[in-house]
Amino acid sequence: MDTTRTGGQGAQRRGRRVMMTDGEVDAFLREQRTCRVATVSPDGRPHVGALWFAWDGTSLWLYSITRSRRWSDLRKDPRISVVVDAGEEYGELRGVELSGTAVFVGEAPRTGEPCPELEEAERIFPRKNFGIEEMPHDGRHAWIRLTPDAIVSWDFRKL
């Protein structure tokens, strides 16, 4: 809910008031597990799907099935938006929207070949999502990195 884009000075003041600090965004992305990934299909329609992720403090790492619609969409059009959110009641809602260009990293599908660029993501992801130390490779998934061009955040607990 990017209230800063809805227009009007009241909306802008409210938007600034509910924005997370950089530290809050970082902590939130490190603790959450599930995101919603939006891609653009060849016919221009959006496609949204849920996915687990890892945040390294700079980039969001998505471990996607390579035969998915998401993967196919991003191969044709790398524009991507991701939302990570939490909260049940209105006053608890908080989240982060990250947008930019998807970059494919490592072999596809991932088999575990050495790739220094993936070391941090493959250290964070299995601990966070599986409770294990070593990244499992099933020959069906591969990595997509989103280093966001834009980040929008909200935390309605600040209202």
C-alpha positions as CSV (number, residue, x, y, z in Angstrom):
1,M,0.0,0.0,0.0
2,D,2.1,2.8,-1.3
3,T,0.1,5.6,0.2
4,T,2.6,8.2,-1.1
5,R,1.4,7.5,-4.7
6,T,-2.3,8.0,-4.0
7,G,-2.1,11.8,-4.4
8,G,-2.9,14.6,-2.0
9,Q,-0.8,16.0,0.8
10,G,-2.7,14.0,3.5
11,A,-1.9,10.8,1.8
12,Q,1.8,11.7,1.4
13,R,2.1,12.6,5.1
14,R,0.4,9.3,6.1
15,G,2.7,7.4,3.7
16,R,5.8,8.8,5.3
17,R,4.4,8.1,8.7
18,V,3.9,4.4,8.0
19,M,7.1,3.8,6.0
20,M,9.6,1.4,7.5
21,T,13.1,2.6,8.2
22,D,15.9,0.8,6.2
23,G,16.7,-1.2,9.3
24,E,13.1,-2.2,9.7
25,V,12.9,-3.3,6.1
26,D,16.0,-5.3,6.5
27,A,14.8,-7.1,9.6
28,F,11.4,-7.7,8.2
29,L,12.7,-9.3,5.0
30,R,15.2,-11.4,7.0
31,E,12.4,-12.8,9.2
32,Q,9.6,-13.4,6.6
33,R,9.5,-16.6,4.5
34,T,6.9,-16.2,1.8
35,C,6.6,-13.6,-0.9
36,R,4.3,-12.9,-3.8
37,V,6.1,-12.6,-7.2
38,A,4.5,-10.7,-10.0
39,T,5.6,-11.1,-13.6
40,V,4.3,-10.0,-17.0
41,S,3.0,-12.7,-19.3
42,P,3.7,-12.4,-23.1
43,D,0.1,-11.2,-23.6
44,G,0.7,-8.4,-21.1
45,R,-1.3,-9.8,-18.3
46,P,0.2,-10.0,-14.8
47,H,0.9,-13.3,-13.1
48,V,1.4,-13.6,-9.4
49,G,2.5,-16.6,-7.4
50,A,3.8,-17.3,-3.9
51,L,7.4,-18.4,-3.4
52,W,10.0,-18.7,-0.5
53,F,12.9,-16.3,-0.7
54,A,16.2,-15.2,1.0
55,W,17.2,-11.6,1.6
56,D,21.0,-10.9,1.9
57,G,20.6,-7.2,2.8
58,T,20.9,-6.0,-0.8
59,S,19.1,-8.5,-3.0
60,L,16.1,-10.8,-2.8
61,W,16.9,-14.3,-4.0
62,L,14.1,-16.5,-5.4
63,Y,14.6,-20.3,-5.9
64,S,12.1,-21.0,-8.7
65,I,11.1,-24.1,-10.6
66,T,12.6,-23.6,-14.1
67,R,9.5,-25.0,-15.8
68,S,7.2,-22.6,-14.2
69,R,5.2,-19.8,-15.8
70,R,7.1,-17.4,-13.6
71,W,10.4,-18.6,-15.1
72,S,9.1,-18.4,-18.6
73,D,7.6,-15.0,-18.1
74,L,10.9,-13.6,-16.7
75,R,12.9,-15.1,-19.6
76,K,10.8,-13.1,-22.0
77,D,10.4,-9.9,-19.9
78,P,12.6,-9.6,-16.8
79,R,10.5,-6.9,-15.1
80,I,9.4,-8.1,-11.6
81,S,7.7,-6.9,-8.5
82,V,7.7,-8.8,-5.2
83,V,5.5,-8.2,-2.1
84,V,6.3,-9.5,1.3
85,D,3.6,-8.8,3.8
86,A,2.3,-9.8,7.3
87,G,-0.6,-9.0,9.6
88,E,-4.2,-10.1,10.0
89,E,-6.0,-7.1,11.4
90,Y,-5.8,-3.7,9.6
91,G,-3.7,-2.1,12.4
92,E,-1.1,-5.0,12.1
93,L,-0.6,-4.8,8.3
94,R,3.0,-4.3,7.3
95,G,5.0,-5.1,4.2
96,V,7.5,-4.3,1.5
97,E,7.2,-4.1,-2.2
98,L,10.4,-4.5,-4.2
99,S,10.6,-4.0,-8.0
100,G,13.2,-4.1,-10.7
101,T,14.8,-6.5,-13.1
102,A,15.2,-10.2,-12.6
103,V,18.7,-11.7,-13.1
104,F,19.3,-15.4,-13.5
105,V,22.3,-16.6,-11.6
106,G,24.0,-20.0,-11.8
107,E,23.1,-23.0,-13.9
108,A,19.5,-23.8,-14.7
109,P,18.4,-26.0,-13.3
110,R,20.8,-25.7,-10.3
111,T,22.8,-28.8,-9.6
112,G,25.2,-27.4,-7.1
113,E,28.2,-26.5,-9.3
114,P,30.5,-24.0,-7.5
115,C,29.2,-20.4,-8.0
116,P,30.7,-17.8,-5.7
117,E,27.8,-15.4,-6.4
118,L,25.4,-17.9,-4.9
119,E,27.3,-18.7,-1.7
120,E,25.4,-16.2,0.5
121,A,21.9,-17.1,-0.9
122,E,22.6,-20.8,-0.5
123,R,23.8,-20.3,3.1
124,I,20.7,-18.3,4.1
125,F,17.9,-20.1,2.2
126,P,18.2,-23.7,3.6
127,R,18.6,-22.4,7.2
128,K,15.6,-20.1,6.9
129,N,13.3,-22.3,5.0
130,F,14.3,-25.9,5.8
131,G,16.2,-25.7,9.0
132,I,19.3,-27.4,7.4
133,E,22.8,-26.2,6.7
134,E,23.3,-27.3,3.1
135,M,21.4,-26.3,0.1
136,P,19.5,-29.2,-1.5
137,H,19.5,-29.3,-5.3
138,D,16.7,-31.3,-7.0
139,G,17.5,-30.5,-10.6
140,R,14.2,-28.6,-11.0
141,H,15.0,-25.2,-9.4
142,A,17.3,-22.3,-10.2
143,W,18.1,-18.9,-8.8
144,I,16.7,-15.5,-9.7
145,R,18.1,-12.4,-8.1
146,L,16.2,-9.1,-7.7
147,T,18.4,-6.2,-6.7
148,P,15.5,-3.7,-6.4
149,D,15.3,-0.4,-8.2
150,A,12.5,0.7,-5.9
151,I,11.4,-0.3,-2.4
152,V,8.1,0.8,-0.9
153,S,7.2,-0.2,2.7
154,W,4.3,0.2,5.1
155,D,3.7,-0.6,8.7
156,F,0.2,0.3,9.9
157,R,1.3,-0.4,13.5
158,K,2.8,3.1,13.3
159,L,-0.7,4.7,12.9
